[in-house]
Amino acid sequence: MRVVFVIYDGFQVLDLAGPHEVFRITGRYECLVVGPEAGAVASSGGLPVHAGAGVGDLEPGGVDTLVVAGGTGADRAREDAALVGWVAEAAAGARRVASVCSGALLLAEAGVLDGRRVTTHWGREEQLRREYPRLDVDCDPIFVRDGRVWTSAGVTAGMDLALALVEDDHGRELAHEVARELVMFLRRPGSQSQFSVPLWSAQPASDPIRAAVSSVQADPGARHTIADLAGRSGLSERHLQRRFTAELGVPPAAYVERVRVEAARRALAEGDEPVETVARRLGFGTGETLRRAFHRHVGVAPSDYRERFRGTGVLKGVRS
């Protein structure tokens, strides 16, 4: 199967390198990089990458999977009529089309995404909505599949997308072993939110709120009622509620739930405790409470999340 990656001046090198390595390590794909012209193409960070072919000397037919990288140069790349035209032709004949991050802008300019549900990096969401109103833009998932078109959020989400494509072709066992070989935490399902604790939570600005936050992070399963947190911070309950929400952007109860969900994700991926046990240990009380919170924040059931981490050794002996 031939996977063709499209790059241009100002592309994000990880949008190419991550998915390229996922496909390469399987030994089951032919990977080709194409740019506006053959030769060195400068990434957004200045690192040049060699394009094996240019759009002027590569026929757009014969592409099994087309992957368009994102990057700060995506806006200017849309002005390259030859590049956009080649992408449109290649996409029309490909079995499957995908974009990473702002690569969705190039696919949209080529008319590939019209009428489809798509995602991109959250920082490009409003631009994609505004400039391409025929798209159904949803920037919560890390990747979205709409028929033969797949789009993903930024950078590392491109690797999750590539793993999903490998799984679609060859099954879950191979995809999971690729993830294990590349020391990825796990193959995240596409419905999983782009946002986790480091992204959705601001950092506390004052010592009292910092004390409250530290106590939650240190032991997510402990009692963290408003009264408990107020006592640790030295503030009244009402004052804590107001300052906590102002500094972190979420009220204390919502913050505690989110930290517990993140802790549950780690426990489910790394251990064998039953869901009910994880729920009790991390302060949810019951497995059903954990399941509801997990669906709310992660978008999948705890059991499905755990299952996606398991592997069977298909790629033992493969090394980069």
Backbone torsions as a table, in degrees:
resi	resn	phi	psi	omega
1	MET	NA	132.0	-178.9
2	ARG	-96.5	121.7	174.8
3	VAL	-106.5	121.2	-178.6
4	VAL	-110.3	123.8	179.2
5	PHE	-101.0	131.4	179.4
6	VAL	-102.6	124.8	176.9
7	ILE	-127.8	171.8	-176.0
8	TYR	-163.2	167.5	178.3
9	ASP	-56.8	126.9	179.6
10	GLY	88.7	14.7	175.6
11	PHE	-74.3	158.5	178.4
12	GLN	-86.2	117.7	-171.8
13	VAL	-61.8	-33.4	179.3
14	LEU	-70.0	-25.1	176.3
15	ASP	-66.2	-25.4	175.7
16	LEU	-92.4	-52.4	-170.7
17	ALA	-63.2	-41.4	-178.3
18	GLY	-62.6	-59.9	178.6
19	PRO	-61.0	-38.4	179.5
20	HIS	-57.6	-43.0	-178.9
21	GLU	-68.5	-36.5	177.8
22	VAL	-59.3	-47.9	179.6
23	PHE	-68.6	-42.9	-175.3
24	ARG	-61.5	-42.2	-171.5
25	ILE	-68.0	-19.3	178.1
26	THR	-72.2	-25.7	-175.9
27	GLY	74.0	12.9	-174.9
28	ARG	-116.9	6.3	-178.6
29	TYR	-131.0	147.7	168.4
30	GLU	-96.5	119.1	-176.3
31	CYS	-106.1	130.4	-179.5
32	LEU	-133.4	135.8	178.7
33	VAL	-106.4	127.1	180.0
34	VAL	-121.6	140.5	178.3
35	GLY	-129.4	-176.4	175.8
36	PRO	-55.4	-36.3	174.2
37	GLU	-141.5	157.8	176.2
38	ALA	-69.1	148.7	178.1
39	GLY	114.0	-162.4	-173.9
40	ALA	-69.9	132.5	176.0
41	VAL	-123.2	126.7	-176.2
42	ALA	-79.8	128.3	175.9
43	SER	-80.8	172.4	-179.1
44	SER	-63.7	-26.7	178.5
45	GLY	-89.4	-0.6	178.5
46	GLY	96.5	-10.2	-179.9
47	LEU	-75.9	119.7	179.4
48	PRO	-78.4	143.0	177.4
49	VAL	-127.1	137.4	-177.1
50	HIS	-81.7	122.4	172.1
51	ALA	-89.7	123.1	-177.3
52	GLY	-69.5	-19.1	-179.4
53	ALA	-152.7	157.8	173.4
54	GLY	-107.9	162.0	-177.0
55	VAL	-66.4	-21.3	179.8
56	GLY	-77.5	-17.9	-177.4
57	ASP	-123.0	14.3	177.2
58	LEU	-125.1	120.2	177.4
59	GLU	-63.7	137.2	-177.6
60	PRO	-73.1	-9.4	177.5
61	GLY	-79.1	168.1	176.2
62	GLY	79.5	12.2	178.2
63	VAL	-92.8	123.6	175.4
64	ASP	-81.5	-53.9	-179.4
65	THR	-127.8	123.5	178.5
66	LEU	-103.6	125.4	-179.2
67	VAL	-123.5	120.6	-179.7
68	VAL	-103.6	120.8	179.7
69	ALA	-75.9	155.6	175.4
70	GLY	-98.6	-174.3	179.0
71	GLY	148.6	169.1	-178.5
72	THR	-64.6	-21.1	179.3
73	GLY	-81.1	0.7	-177.0
74	ALA	-61.6	-36.3	-179.1
75	ASP	-62.6	-47.1	179.9
76	ARG	-69.6	-35.0	-179.8
77	ALA	-60.7	-29.9	178.9
78	ARG	-65.4	-18.3	179.9
79	GLU	-86.4	-5.9	179.6
80	ASP	-87.2	99.4	-174.2
81	ALA	-61.5	-37.7	-179.7
82	ALA	-65.4	-43.0	179.8
83	LEU	-65.5	-48.2	-179.0
84	VAL	-62.2	-41.7	179.0
85	GLY	-63.7	-41.0	178.5
86	TRP	-64.3	-42.8	178.1
87	VAL	-59.8	-42.7	-179.6
88	ALA	-62.6	-44.4	179.9
89	GLU	-67.3	-44.8	-179.6
90	ALA	-63.7	-40.3	-179.9
91	ALA	-65.8	-36.1	-179.0
92	ALA	-63.2	-33.4	-178.0
93	GLY	-98.6	-9.8	-176.7
94	ALA	-75.8	149.7	174.1
95	ARG	-67.9	-30.9	-172.4
96	ARG	-150.7	142.4	-178.9
97	VAL	-129.5	139.4	-178.2
98	ALA	-144.4	156.2	173.4
99	SER	-135.6	152.0	174.4
100	VAL	-114.6	128.8	174.6
101	CYS	56.2	-130.2	-176.6
102	SER	-75.5	3.6	169.7
103	GLY	-59.2	-20.8	176.6
104	ALA	-60.3	-29.8	178.7
105	LEU	-63.7	-39.7	179.6
106	LEU	-69.0	-41.4	176.4
107	LEU	-64.4	-39.2	179.0
108	ALA	-64.3	-42.3	179.1
109	GLU	-62.5	-32.5	179.3
110	ALA	-81.1	-1.4	178.1
111	GLY	80.9	10.1	-175.2
112	VAL	-75.7	-27.2	-171.9
113	LEU	-99.5	1.1	-176.7
114	ASP	-54.3	127.6	176.7
115	GLY	76.3	5.6	-176.6
116	ARG	-105.0	155.7	172.1
117	ARG	-82.6	127.9	-174.3
118	VAL	-140.7	164.3	172.5
119	THR	-133.6	169.3	175.1
120	THR	-159.6	-176.1	174.6
121	HIS	-59.7	140.4	-176.2
122	TRP	-57.4	-28.1	-179.9
123	GLY	-71.7	-14.3	179.4
124	ARG	-105.1	1.6	-173.1
125	GLU	-57.4	-53.9	-175.7
126	GLU	-63.5	-38.1	177.6
127	GLN	-62.2	-45.1	-178.7
128	LEU	-63.9	-41.2	177.3
129	ARG	-62.6	-46.1	-173.7
130	ARG	-69.6	-43.6	-172.8
131	GLU	-86.5	-18.9	179.7
132	TYR	-133.7	74.0	-173.9
133	PRO	-65.2	-13.0	180.0
134	ARG	-80.9	-4.8	179.9
135	LEU	-91.0	149.3	171.8
136	ASP	-100.0	95.8	-172.0
137	VAL	-91.4	126.5	178.3
138	ASP	-134.5	103.5	-175.1
139	CYS	-99.3	23.5	171.3
140	ASP	-85.8	-47.1	-178.7
141	PRO	-68.5	157.2	176.8
142	ILE	-79.4	-26.9	167.7
143	PHE	-153.6	157.7	-176.3
144	VAL	-133.1	136.6	172.9
145	ARG	-111.6	127.5	173.3
146	ASP	-129.1	96.0	-175.4
147	GLY	65.5	-125.0	-179.4
148	ARG	-90.8	3.8	-178.4
149	VAL	-107.3	126.3	180.0
150	TRP	-120.2	134.2	175.9
151	THR	-130.2	150.9	-176.6
152	SER	-135.3	164.6	175.0
153	ALA	-75.6	-161.6	-169.5
154	GLY	-81.9	148.7	166.2
155	VAL	49.4	-98.7	-173.8
156	THR	-65.0	-24.3	176.6
157	ALA	-62.6	-24.5	176.2
158	GLY	-63.5	-32.6	177.0
159	MET	-71.9	-37.9	175.6
160	ASP	-62.3	-41.0	177.1
161	LEU	-61.6	-47.4	-179.3
162	ALA	-61.1	-40.3	177.3
163	LEU	-63.1	-38.1	177.5
164	ALA	-64.9	-37.0	177.9
165	LEU	-67.4	-40.6	175.9
166	VAL	-61.8	-43.8	178.5
167	GLU	-62.4	-39.3	179.2
168	ASP	-62.6	-33.8	-179.2
169	ASP	-84.5	-43.0	-166.6
170	HIS	-125.4	-0.8	176.7
171	GLY	101.5	164.4	-173.5
172	ARG	-67.3	-36.2	-175.5
173	GLU	-60.8	-46.2	-179.5
174	LEU	-65.1	-43.6	-179.9
175	ALA	-60.3	-41.3	-179.3
176	HIS	-68.8	-36.2	179.2
177	GLU	-71.0	-32.1	172.8
178	VAL	-61.5	-45.8	179.7
179	ALA	-60.3	-41.5	179.4
180	ARG	-66.6	-41.5	-179.6
181	GLU	-63.9	-36.8	-179.3
182	LEU	-87.6	5.2	177.9
183	VAL	56.5	38.3	170.4
184	MET	-81.2	150.1	-175.9
185	PHE	-60.9	-44.7	174.3
186	LEU	-175.9	167.9	175.3
187	ARG	-84.4	102.9	-176.1
188	ARG	-75.6	138.5	176.3
189	PRO	-68.5	151.0	-176.7
190	GLY	-60.7	-30.3	-178.1
191	SER	-72.9	-11.1	-179.8
192	GLN	-63.5	140.8	-177.9
193	SER	-65.8	149.2	173.9
194	GLN	-66.8	-18.0	-167.2
195	PHE	-106.5	132.9	173.7
196	SER	-130.4	-178.5	-172.3
197	VAL	-50.2	-48.8	-177.8
198	PRO	-61.9	-23.9	-177.2
199	LEU	-91.7	-44.5	-173.2
200	TRP	-82.0	-19.5	-174.1
201	SER	-104.9	128.0	170.5
202	ALA	-73.4	168.3	177.7
203	GLN	-92.6	140.8	179.5
204	PRO	-61.9	143.4	-175.7
205	ALA	-100.2	-11.7	-176.2
206	SER	-129.6	156.6	-178.4
207	ASP	-61.4	-43.0	179.9
208	PRO	-59.4	-44.6	-179.8
209	ILE	-72.6	-33.0	176.2
210	ARG	-62.4	-38.5	178.7
211	ALA	-65.2	-41.8	179.5
212	ALA	-65.3	-45.3	-179.9
213	VAL	-63.5	-43.1	-179.4
214	SER	-61.3	-37.8	-179.7
215	SER	-67.3	-35.7	178.2
216	VAL	-69.2	-45.7	-178.3
217	GLN	-67.9	-32.7	-178.7
218	ALA	-70.5	-32.7	-177.5
219	ASP	-149.2	80.5	-176.0
220	PRO	-58.2	-28.2	-176.1
221	GLY	-83.9	-4.9	179.9
222	ALA	-73.8	173.6	175.4
223	ARG	-71.3	125.7	-179.9
224	HIS	-133.9	51.0	175.0
225	THR	-71.6	169.4	177.1
226	ILE	-57.9	-39.9	-179.8
227	ALA	-64.6	-42.1	179.1
228	ASP	-62.4	-47.7	-177.9
229	LEU	-67.2	-35.9	177.7
230	ALA	-63.5	-40.6	179.0
231	GLY	-63.8	-38.6	-179.6
232	ARG	-72.9	-27.7	-177.1
233	SER	-92.7	-13.9	-177.9
234	GLY	76.1	20.9	179.4
235	LEU	-114.9	160.9	172.1
236	SER	-71.1	159.7	-178.7
237	GLU	-58.8	-43.6	-178.7
238	ARG	-66.1	-41.7	-179.9
239	HIS	-67.0	-40.7	177.8
240	LEU	-60.0	-48.1	-178.2
241	GLN	-56.1	-45.5	-176.6
242	ARG	-68.3	-48.6	-176.6
243	ARG	-70.3	-38.7	179.1
244	PHE	-59.5	-48.9	-178.7
245	THR	-64.3	-39.1	-179.5
246	ALA	-66.7	-39.0	-174.8
247	GLU	-83.5	-34.7	-175.3
248	LEU	-106.5	-11.6	177.2
249	GLY	84.8	-3.2	176.4
250	VAL	-139.6	150.6	177.1
251	PRO	-70.6	161.8	-176.0
252	PRO	-55.2	-45.2	-177.3
253	ALA	-61.4	-41.2	179.4
254	ALA	-66.6	-38.1	178.9
255	TYR	-64.6	-44.8	-179.9
256	VAL	-60.1	-44.5	179.8
257	GLU	-61.5	-42.8	-177.8
258	ARG	-65.8	-41.4	177.8
259	VAL	-63.8	-39.6	177.8
260	ARG	-64.4	-39.0	177.1
261	VAL	-63.0	-42.7	178.2
262	GLU	-62.6	-39.7	177.5
263	ALA	-66.0	-37.5	178.1
264	ALA	-65.7	-37.7	177.2
265	ARG	-58.5	-45.7	-180.0
266	ARG	-64.9	-42.6	-177.9
267	ALA	-63.9	-40.9	-178.5
268	LEU	-69.2	-36.1	-177.6
269	ALA	-78.2	-31.0	-170.8
270	GLU	-104.9	-15.0	-175.0
271	GLY	-129.2	-179.3	-177.0
272	ASP	-116.9	10.7	178.7
273	GLU	-61.2	140.2	174.5
274	PRO	-59.2	155.0	-179.7
275	VAL	-56.3	-40.5	-179.8
276	GLU	-61.6	-39.6	179.6
277	THR	-67.2	-44.2	177.0
278	VAL	-58.9	-43.1	-179.0
279	ALA	-60.7	-45.9	-179.4
280	ARG	-67.2	-42.4	-176.4
281	ARG	-66.1	-30.9	-175.0
282	LEU	-102.1	14.0	170.6
283	GLY	88.8	7.6	178.8
284	PHE	-80.8	-22.6	179.3
285	GLY	89.4	-61.3	-179.0
286	THR	-129.1	158.8	177.6
287	GLY	-63.2	-34.1	-179.9
288	GLU	-65.9	-38.5	176.4
289	THR	-63.3	-42.1	176.5
290	LEU	-62.1	-44.1	-178.3
291	ARG	-61.2	-42.1	179.8
292	ARG	-64.4	-44.8	179.9
293	ALA	-65.2	-39.0	-179.4
294	PHE	-64.2	-44.6	177.6
295	HIS	-62.0	-39.4	-177.1
296	ARG	-64.8	-40.4	-173.1
297	HIS	-101.2	-31.5	-174.2
298	VAL	-106.0	-29.1	176.6
299	GLY	90.6	3.6	177.7
300	VAL	-138.8	165.0	176.9
301	ALA	-75.7	149.8	178.0
302	PRO	-55.4	-40.2	-179.2
303	SER	-65.5	-38.7	177.8
304	ASP	-66.9	-39.7	179.0
305	TYR	-60.5	-45.5	179.9
306	ARG	-64.7	-42.6	-176.2
307	GLU	-59.9	-33.1	-176.3
308	ARG	-72.3	-10.9	179.6
309	PHE	-90.4	-14.6	-173.3
310	ARG	-80.3	142.6	178.4
311	GLY	-132.7	170.6	-173.9
312	THR	-130.4	8.3	174.6
313	GLY	86.3	21.4	-176.6
314	VAL	-62.6	-34.2	-175.5
315	LEU	-104.2	23.9	179.7
316	LYS	-57.5	134.7	180.0
317	GLY	95.4	-14.9	178.4
318	VAL	-81.2	130.6	179.5
319	ARG	-136.1	152.5	179.2
320	SER	-80.4	NA	NA
